[in-house]
Amino acid sequence: MKHQEVVISTPGSVELRPADLPAMGPGQVSVRTLASGISPGTELLAYRGELPRPDPEDAEIDPNASTGEYPMPTGYCSVGIVEEIGAHVDAAWKGRRVFGFLPHATGAVVEPGRLIPLPDRLSAELATFIPNLETAIGLVMDARPMLGERVVVIGQGIVGLLVTRLLARHPLGLLATLDRMPARRARSMASGADLAIDPESLIDRDMLNARMSGEHAGADLVIELSGNPDALNDAIALAGYGGRIVAGSWYGSKPASLDLGGRFHRNRITLISSQVSTIGPDLSARWSKTRRMESVLRLLPELELDSLITHRFGIENVADAFTLLDTRPGDTMQIILTCDEQTNGEP
């Protein structure tokens, strides 16, 4: 297969284009892609034309951050195998399966320092969860869940479900989730939630409030991951006195209008920002990127994530994959693009 790369040409239009790989330098390797995961958050914003104007600080955190201009490459969950190595590269790299925060394409030429060698026990498909699990771990570390706390997670997309699975391993008093989509609520219960409710159902709302009533009413911790700016006000309404809210969604160009009136102040609610590429300053001295990635690779096989892979498409059918994600978000979770064989649609 000649080298090709996925490009969002204009909002609502994605295509696979022929491209030239750069010549491999003495300190680089050539990687052939096996699988690449579509991010249903960031990439859907780009596909819909809802990315905000680029922030120069984003480029400092992530040199591969999008410029916000079309046509744009897309993707950052690529798994492949090192086929060729430069003269100055350790021979042990050749033949290794690796992960890279690289765009969807049939291959890449990069420095080995940008790649993460994968353990033999980890499949290529599971490795596409690496970025989202790293994000979920960062969110839980920012949230600092405590023994016996009542925790509510708003939004059960990929990151929301991963956060739920991590929190289910904690000895909480209550783990409740909110999502409008029935299929996601079912997955949430299978992921360890004690209660998965429809936020638009008054009966479900009453059920949740009853579970959080008593002397210390309300949630101790709310994590907002729906991608909907209005959900931050739901988080404020759910948080009890002294409660914490972690704002983990990235809303793109959508503005957030917060109700910071009486309840927010009267309940002394703490609003915590979380950022996918960094970790809280008080933890960063000990929790380096390398250490966090070690945790990701250890947890991936333990979390039974195969059930979250809902669709596979050959990379040549990438337009169909994005159309599905855009029009049927309730039916999709992890969508994987494959480069080794013809694949289309269902698992």
N, C-alpha and C positions, 0 to 999 in steps of 0.2 A: 504493500500500500504506500503510495506517495504521501509525503507529509501534508497534513491538513490541520487547520485550526478552526475552532468555533468562534464566531464573531456575531455580536448583536449589532446588526447593520444600522437599524433605526428602532425606536421603541415599537415593540410588537412584532419584530422581524429578526429571526436568528438563522444563521446559515453556516455551513461547513465550507471553508474556502481553502484552495490550494495555497501553500506557503513554502518558503525556502528556509530550511534550518540553517543557522549560521555555521560557519566552519568551526570545528572543534579545536579549541586551544590546548596547549600542553597541560594545563591545570584543570581541564574540564572533562566531563563524561557525556556520552550520548545515551539517552533513556528512551526506550520504546514503551508507550503507554499500554497498560492492561485494562484499567478501569478508571473512571473519573466520576465523582459524585456531584450532582447538581445541588447547590444550596438553595432551599426553597425560600429563604429570607432575602439575603443580599442580591442574589441573581434575579429573583422575581422583581425586586425594586428596579433593577437596571432594565429588565425586559419591558416593564411597564412605564419606563421613563420617569421614575419617581426618586432617582438618586439626587441627593442635594448637591449644591455646588461644592467642588472638592475643597477640603481644608488643607493648607500647606503642612499642618502638623501631622495629618494622616500619612503623608509621604515620608515623614521622618520616622514614624512608627513602622510603616510597611512600605518599602520601596516599590512594591508591585501594586499599590493602591490605584484604583481607576482614576483616570483624569476627568471622568464624567462626560467625555466627548464621544460621539458616535462617528464611525463604527468603533466598537470596543471589544477586545478579547474578554472572555468571561470564564469564571471557574477558579477554584483554588484547592481542589480535593483530588489530586492526581496520584495514581499508583502505577508503577511501571517496573521494568527490569533494565539494569545497566548493560548495554550491549557492547559499547566501545569505551575505552579510556584513553586519556591523553598521556603523553610521555612522562609527565611529572606526577601522575596519580598512582596511588598504591594499587597494586594488582588485585588486592582483595576486593576491590569494588566491582570488578567485572563479574557479571552474572548475578549480582545481588538484586533482590526485590526491594524497592525503595518507595517511600512516600515523599511527595513534594507539594508545597503550596503553589502549584503551577496551573496555568489556564488549561481548559479542555483542548486537547490537541492529540495527534497521534504519536507525538514524541517531543523531546526537548533536548537542548544542549545546555548544561548548567555546571556550576562548580559543585563538587561533592558536599561542600559545607551547607548547601541549600537542601540537601536530601537527608531523609531519616531512614536508616536501614531497618527492615522489618523482620521480626522474629519468624521462624519457619512455621510456627503454629497459627499465625495470623493470616487469614485469607486476604486476597486483594480487595474483595468487596467490603469486608469488615474494616479494612484500613481506610476506606473512604470516609468513615465516621470520625477520623482523627480530629479534624478542625472543630467539629461541633461538640465532641466530647471534651476537648480542651476548653472550649467556651463554657460548657456546663460545669466543669470542675472549677473554673474561675468564678462563676456565679455562686456556687455553693460556698466557696472560700470567702467571697465577699459577704455572703449572707450570715455566716457563722451560726448555723442552727444549733440549738442547745437541747439537751435532754428534756423531754416532756413538753416541748413547745408545740403550739398549734401553728401549722404552716399551710399557707395557701399558695398555689402556683397558678397564675392566670396565663392560659395559652398552652396547648399541648401539641404544638408542632414538633419537629425533630428535637430542637434544643429543649423545649419544655418537657418532652418525654424523657430525655436523658437526665435532666435535672430531677424529675420525679423518681427515676430509677436510682439515682444517687441518694436522694433524701430517704427513700424507702429503706436504705441500709442503716439509717440513724434511728435511735430509740425515741421517736417523737410521740407527743400526745395525740396529734391528729395530722394527717397529711391529706389535704383536700385539693382538688384541681377544678378549674373552670375552663370550659371550651364549648362553643356553640355547636360543634360538629359531633354527631353521635358516634361515628367511627373512632374519632380521636378520644372521646370519653371512654369507650370500650378499651382502647389500647392503654389508656391511663390506669384503669383499674387493673389490667393485666401487668402493668409496670409497678404496682405496689401501692397505689393510692387507696386510702380508706374510703374516700367519697369523691366522685367525679360528677359535677353538676353542670347543668345548662344555665348560664348566667341570665338568660331571658325567661326562665321559668320561676314564677313566684313560689311554687311548691318546693322546688330545689333550693331556692334562696332561703326559705324558711327552715328547711332541713339543715342547711349549713349553719345558720344563725343559732339553731337549737343546740348544735354540737359545740358551739363556741360561747354559750351563755354561762352565767354564774358570776361569781365574785370578780373574776378577771376576764370579762367578756371580750370578744373579738380575737383577731389573730395576733400572735406575737410577731409573726414574720410573713410578709407577702412578697412574692417574686413575680414581677410583671414581664411576661414573655410573649404576649399575643401579637405584637406588631401594630396594635391599635392604640393611638395616643389617648383615646377616651378611657381606656382601661386603667390608666393611672388614677382616675377619680374613683373607679371601682376599688382599687387597692386602698385608697384613703378611707373609703367607707367601710372596708373590711377590717382594717387595722385597729386594734384596741389601744388602750392607754399605754404609752411608751413603746408602741409597735414600731417595727422597722419595715421599710419598703425598699426592695432592690429593683431599680429600673434597669432591666437587662435588654429590653427591646431596642432595636435601632429603627427609627420611624422614617428614615430617609428625608424627603422634602415635606412630609406631613407635619404640620405644627401641632404642639400639645398645649391644650388650654387646661390649666390645673385649677381646681377649686381649693385654694389655700385659705379658706375661711375658718369659721369657728371650730369645726371638728379637727382640722389639721393642727391648729394651734392648741386647742383645749386638750387634745390627746397627746400632745408632745411627740408627734410622729417624726421619725427620722427617715429621710429620703436619701438613699445610697445609690450613686451611679456605679455602673459596672462596665468595663471596657474589654473587648475580646482579646486585644493584643498585649495587654499589660495586666498586672495584678496589683492589689492594694499596696501602697508604699510601705506599710508596716510589716508586710510579708515578703516583699521582694528581695530582702537581703538573704533569705534562706531558700525561697522558692524560685529558683532560676527557671528559665525556659526549659533547660535540659531536665531538671527534676520534675517539672510538671508533665513533660512529655513521657518520662518514665512511668508516671502514674497512669497516663492515658493508655500506653501500650500494655500495662499490666491489667487494667480494668476492661479493656475492649472484649477479650474472650469471656469474661465473667458476666457481662451484662445481657447476654443472649439477644443480640441486636439483629440477628438474621430476619426476625419477624417484622422488622421495621422497613425492610427493603420491599417496596411495593411494585416497582416497575424497573425493567431493564430495556434499554434501547441501544442498538448499534449506533455508533457516533454519526453515521451517515443519516440517521433519522432524528437528529437532535431537534429539528424544528417541531416534530411531533411531540417530543418530550416536553418542550417548553409550552406548547399549546395545552397539553394535558395539565401541566402544573398550574397554568394560568386560569383554566376554565373549570377544573375539577379539584381544587385544593383539598377538599374533604376526603378524596379518594387516594391521595398520594402522600407518601412519606419520603423515604429515601429513593430517589430515582438515580439509577446508575447508567452511565454511558460506557459501552464496551468497545474495544478496538480489535479484539482478536477474532470475533466471529459475528455473523449476522444475528442480531437479536432485536426483537421489537415488541414492546408492550409489557405483558404480564411477566411475573417471576418465572 
